[in-house]
């Protein structure tokens, strides 16, 4: 393994983090929060110093392969979260470092689960940094770095494959760096568009910017204790709903629209499934919650918002869906698992992967009925490669194993069964709120133990990175410790 090259890339990531920490510093200066500004400068200097040392390590071998790519991605997300938690901790606004780390991991992984009981008690600088982590993490820390720090094309593709969500990853254009720039260009444009629409709804400028960050990253951090419900505006609800749904679509389709290949974009099978699920689930929940809200208009308002919020794994709330009828709650639970489209900023298992598994199951049933029949699994009009199919199976199995392991670990805390089951589910899916009074839409994760928060932090990282980078990192750590023990014994 090329350890020095791994360290050099991690060094570049930390230099990048040192730079973006200057944005909340400027926000703090603008709002005359000079004490808060100092904490961002201190953290930026720490990140810059470590990054400079690592990025200047000399190595003759500059090539990295798939294994190194996965490990770099896993380590980079852990390191940026460890550093990113420092402003919260050293300022005392989140006095427990494990809490600060949990909040930061939740931010970068765009989960939106929080330990804060009083969000409005944070300074403007901290509120900005908290939501900005969503924006950076939404498209991916490394995708941003790849857009502006050119390296060899081979290693770029390994990094991108390890970070971008979905069963398969491809380049939009011939160069990975240009692909990353196109993705971030689309991402930034949609974010700016949402800011404008929120301003038209009389949302203050600061609120509009940070909520656009949270929507774009499909993260769900709000700056009010009651989330989006605070504004009590049908217009704001609908604007955020539309943009949550837009950010849940595969960004490759937006590139096709830019090329004016509209017909090809709307031929996407995954997009059709995505729209169908939203329409059907919204319709059922609207009818099912009529008794709660009293009118179709109100029921639709809250139903479409929560369906969009959960399927895109954003996690904003305008109502407590834990008080809905059981059918609606079960549908919301299913959406937590399904997630958004591949290649979007949303989390979950991804609709494309669900499509592959359903079609594979259908094919297996056909073969049982007609053993001699030849059945091909087609997705987006093309046969699914066996490697992609095997990866989808592996993903599902690993997802289930991590979920059950997390449930067992959380069970030591003797929480109620709803919290014990839905906390790992919402963190693995990068959704945000779970079910129950403790971690539901009107609750948070503050009362959980440090051990449970660390377990759930791992789940959030694993969910955002498609599981395997974190699994490979654990294997690499195990091998390193094992080899070190063997060498010590030999000596």
N, C-alpha and C positions, 0 to 999 in steps of 0.2 A: 504493500500500500504506500502511495506517495504522500507521506505525512507532511512533509515540508510544503508541498503545493497546497494541501488542504489548509494548512495554517496561513499561507499567503492569501488565499481567497477569503478566509475568515477575517483576516486583517483588513482587506478591502471593504468587507461588509461592515466592520466596526468603524472604519473611517466614514463610510456612508451614514451610519447612525449618528456619528458625531456631528455631521453636517445638518441632518434633519432635526436634531435637538435644538438647533438655533431658531427654528420656527416658533416653537412654544416660548422660547426666550424672548423673541420679538413681541409676541402677543402679551407676555407679562409686562414688558416695558411699556407697550401701548396703554395697558390698563393700570399702569403705575404700581405694579406688584413687584417692586425691586427685590425684595427678599426671595420671592419665588424665582425670579429671573436668575439669581445667583446659583440656585440649585441646578438649573438646566446647564449653566456654564460649567459647573463642577463636573457634572455627569458627562458632558460633551468632551471635556479635557481628558477624563479617565478613558472614555471610549477611543479618543484620538490617539492617546499614548499607547494603549494596548494594540490598537490597530496598526499604528506605525511600526511597532516592533515586529509584529507578525508578518506584515506585508513586505518587510525588507529582508526576510530570511532568504538566503541564497540557495538555489537548487538548480542542478543541471537538467533534471528531468521535469519538464513542465506539462507533461501529459497526465490527464486523469481519465478514468473509465467509469463504467456504470456504478460500481461499488463505491468509489470515491465520491461520485456525484450525489448519491443518496446520503452518504454520511455528511458531506458538506452541507446539504440542505437541512438535515436534522440538527446538526450542531449550530448552524447559523441562526435558526429560529430560537433555539434554546439560549444562545449567547445574547442575541438582540433583546430577548425578554428579560434576561438577568440584568443587563445594563439598563434597559428601558424602565425597569422597576425602581431604579435608584432615586429619581426625582421625587416619586411618591413617598419613598421611605425616608430619605435624608431631610425632607421638608417637614416630616411628621404628619403630613396629611393622611397617610396610611402608615401608622406606626409599626405595624407588624410586617416584616419583610416577606414572609410567605404570602400574606394577603396582597402585598404590592406585586409580587411575582405572579400570583393567580390573576389579578386584575390586568396585568400587562400581557400575559399569555392569552387571556381572553380577548384582549384588544387586538393583538397581532394576528391571532388565528380567526378573527372576526366571529367569535362565539357570542360575546355580549353578556355572558354570565358575570355577575358582579358580587362583591362582598360589601359594597357601600350601603349603609343605612340612610345616609344623608348626602346624596349626590350634589345637591345645591350648596353644600358646605365647602366644596372644593373651590380653589382659586380659578380664575379664567384661564391662566396658563396651563394648569393641570387638566382642566376640562378639555382644552384644545388638544393637548398631548394625548389624552385618553381616547378621543375620537379620531385623531390623526393616525393612531396606530391601526385603526380599522382600515383607513384608506390605503396605507402602505401595505398592510397584510392582505388586503382584498385581492389585488392582482398578483401579489407575491413580492417579498423582499428581494429575492434574487432576480426576478423578471425585471424589476426596476434597475438593479445593478447591471444586468446584462445589456440593458438598453443604452447605458452610458459608459460602461467599462469594457471595451472590446478585448476579446481573447480569441483563442483558436476556435473555429466553428465546431469542431468535434466535442470539445469539453463543454461548450455552451449548451449544446443539445442535450448532453447528459444531465446538466443542471436543470434545464427547463423541463425535461421529462420527469424528473424527480419532484418538481414543485407544482406544475400546472395540473389542476384537478381533472380527472376523467380517465376512461379506460385507455385512450390513445392520445398521443400528442404529436402534432405535426407543425411544420413551419408554414406561415402564410405566404412568405416570399423566400427567396433562395438563402438569405442570410438570417441567422437567428437574432442577431442584434437588431436588424431592421424589423423583424417580427415583433420583438419586445417593444420597440418604439411605436409601432402601429397600435399594438394593444393598449399601451399607456396613453396614446393620443386619443383613442376612442373613449377610454376610461375617464380621462380628464375632461373631455368635451361633454360627456353625459353628466359628470359631476357639476360642471359649471352651469349647464342647462337647468339642473335641479335647483341650484342656488337661486337662479333668476326666477323660477316659478314659485319658490317658497317666499321670496321677497315680494312677489306680486300678491301673495296671500297675507301680507303685513306681518310676516315673521321677521324679527330683528335680524340684522346682518350676521352677527356672531352666531346666533342660533341657526340661521339658514346654512352657514358654512359647515358647522360641526355636524348638523344632522345630515347634510349632503355627504359628508365623509362617511358617516355611519351607514347610510343607505347604499352608497356606492360599494363599500366593502362588505355589504350585507352582514353588518356586525350588530347593530342595534343599540349601541350606547347612546343614551339620551342625556340631556343636561338638567332635566327636571325629575324630581322624585316619582312623578306619576307618568313618566315617559311622554309619548305623543298625546296622550289624553289630556295633558295640561293645557294644550292650546284650544281644545274643544271646538275644532273647526272642521266642517265637512270638506272644505276645499283643501286644507292642508293634509287631511287624511287621504284624500283621493290622489293628490300629487305624489305623496310618499308611496302610496300603493302602486301607482303606475311605474315609478322609478325602481321600486323594489323588484317588480316583475321584469322590467327591462334589464336590470343588472343580473337577473337569474337566467338570462339567455346566453347561449354560447357566443362569445365575442367574434368567432370566425364568421358568423352570419352577418354581423355588422360590417365586417370587411367586404363581404359579398355585396352588401347594399352600397358601400362606397364605390365599388367597381360597377355599380348599376346592374348587377346581376340579380335583380329582384326575384325573378322566377326561381332561380336556383336556391336562394335563401329560404323562400317559403315552401320549398320541396322537402325541407328538413323533417324527417320523421320524428326526431326527438322534440322539435318545436311543437309539432302537432300533438304529441303525447302531453307535453307541458301545458299547452292551452286547454286540452281536453280535461286534464286532471283539475286544473284551476276552476274551469266552468262547472264541472260536475260537483266538486266538493263545495264550492261556494253556493251553488243552488241548493244542495241538500242541507247545508248548515243554515242558510237563510230561512228555509222553511222550518227547520227543526228549532230555531231560536226565536220564532215569531212570538211565542208566549213570554219570552224574556223581555223583548223590546217593544212589543205592542204594535209595530207597523212594519211593512215590508221595506220601506226606505231605511229605517234605522237598523233593522236586522241585516239588510244587505251591506250597509256601511261598515258595520263591525265584522261581518262575516268575510267580506272580500279583503279587508285590511289584514285580518289575522291569518287567512289562508295565504295571502301574499307574503306576510311576515314569516310564516313557518316554513312554507315550501322553499322559499329562498334562503331560509335559515338566518334571517335578519334579526328577529326577536323583539322588534318594537311592539308595544302594547297600547291599545286604546280601551281595552276592557279585560276583565278577568275571565278568560275562557275556562278556568277551573270551575266556574259557576254555571257553565252551559250544560244542557242535557247530555247524558252519557254518549249517545250516538255522535254528537258533535265533538266531544272530547276524544273519542276513539279515532275519528277522522283526522283530527289535529295530530294525534300520536303517530298515525301512519305517515302524515306529511313530514314529520320530524325525521323519519327513516329514509323516505324517498329523496328529499332534497331537490336541488335545482338541476339545470342542464350542465353537462360536462363543458369545460372551457369557460364557465362563468365564474363570478366571485362567490357563488353560493356553496354551501356545504352539503352534507348528507351523502347517501350512497351514489347519487346521480341517476337521473332518469335513463340515460343511455345504458348504464350498467343494469338497471332494473329491466329494461327492454331486452337486453341480451339474455338475462337469466330466465325471463318469462318465455321467450321464444325457444330457448334451449330446452326448458321443461316441456313445452308443447311438442317439440321435435322428438323428445324421448318417449312421450306418450304415444305418438304416431308410430314409432318404431316397435313399441310393445304390441300394438294392434296389428301392424303390418311389418313384420321383421325384414322382409325383402325390399321394402321401400327405401328410396334414397331421399333424405330430407336435408336441405341446405338452410342454414340460419342466415337470413339476410337482415342487415340493419343499414338504413340510409340507402337502400337499393343495391348494396354490395354484400357479398358473402363475408361473414365474420371469420377472420383468421383464427386458427386453432389456438395460437399463443394468446390472443386477446380473450378468447373464451376461457382458457385455462386460468388466465389472470383474474377474470371476473369471478370464477369459482373460488379461487384462492382468496380474493379480497373478501368475499362473503364469509368464508370460514374464519379468516383472521379477525374480521369485524366482530363476529359472534363470540370468538374466544376472548378477545379483549373486553367486550361488553360483560361477559359472565365473570371474568377475572375481576373486573372493577366492581361489579355488584358484590362479589364475595368479600373483597377488601373493605368496601363501604359498610358491609353488614356488621363488622366489628364495632361500629359506632352506635349500633342499636337504634337507628333511625326508623321511621315508619316505612312500610314496604313501598308505598308510592314514591317517596323521595329516594329510597335506595335503588329502585329500578330506573326512574326517569332521570336522575342526576347523570349517570354515565351515558345514557341515551342522548340527552340533550348536548352533553359535552363532546361526545364522539361525532355527533351530527353538526357541531358548531352552531347550534340553534340559539341557545341562551337560556330562556325560561324553561323550567320543567313543569311538573304538576305537584299539587299539594300546597298547603299553607306555607311551608318552609321555603321552597324554591320555585313556587309558581310565578305567574306574571306580576303579582304584587309583592312577592318575597325576594329573597336573595340568598347567597351562599355563606353569609357571614358567620352563622352559628356552627358551621361544620368545623371539624378539627383540622389542624395543620396537615395531618397525615392524609385525610380525605381530600383536602385541597390540592396536595401534591399529586395524588392519584388522578384527580380530575384534570389537573394541568397536563399530565401525560396524555390523557384521553383527548383533550383539545388539540394538542400538538399532533397526535397520531391521526385524528380525524381530518385536520387541515392538510396534512402532508400525505394523505391517501395510505396511511398505516405503515407501509413498507420501509420508508426511510428511518422511522423510529425503531422498527423491529431490527433492521440491519445494524443500527447504531448499538442497540442492546447486545446483539451478537458480537459485534466488534469489541465492545468493552469486555464482554465475557472472555473472548479469545485473548485479548491483551492481558487480562489478569491471569488467565490460565498459563499463558506463555511465560509471564513474569515469574510465576510461582515455580514453573519447571526449570527456568534458568537459575533461579535462586537455589533450588534443591541441588542442581548439578554442581554449582560452585561449592 
